Amino acid sequence: MMAVYGLLVIFMGSVVHAENRTTTEKEPILEHLEFLGYECDRVEAGIRAKHLSKIHLYVTYAFGGIRVQTGFPGKPPHSDVGSRFKITNALGKQLSVMQVYWSDEGNLFAMAWMPGRYEKARFALFMEAWDHDAALLRQNYDLLKPFLKDQPTGAGQDERNPQGES
């Protein structure tokens, strides 16, 4: 999973605009994620959030809003590139806030953006929609699996639940 987070940092290119806060006061979005059961770390450009039964997240402020994203190491694309796009295009028609895309190297990324600053009620609804979309992503895992690298257990994932299903 560390490779995925490394890739996310490379593809980020956004600057986090942190609000002035005392060192003892946590950022509200970080507290909200912890309330949802995520274990959070501040990283250079945002928040890395790990969960035992959900997809790990990387949260940043970007383009006047909040961006949530995740990634999965993929296999390099071969001659059957159309099949992977066919699956993600069909999946994209069902998603409410999440966008899924393949990198040139064959990695799968999912991203969602919420306009504006953090507001508890709006962010809660946004995360509820993200979780709904993540469930659809998990439901399609068998179709995506041929294009993804095998994931070792660990990195916050339960051995009985390699896709982070609840």
Secondary structure, DSSP 8 states (H G I E B T S, - for coil): -HHHHHHHHHHH----------TTS--HHHHHHHHTT-EEEEETTEEEEE-SSS--EEEEEETTEEEEEEEE-B----TTHHHHHHHHHHHHTT-SS-EEEE-TTS-EEEEEEEESS--HHHHHHHHHHHHHHHHHHHHTHHHHGGGB----SBTTBBTTBTT---
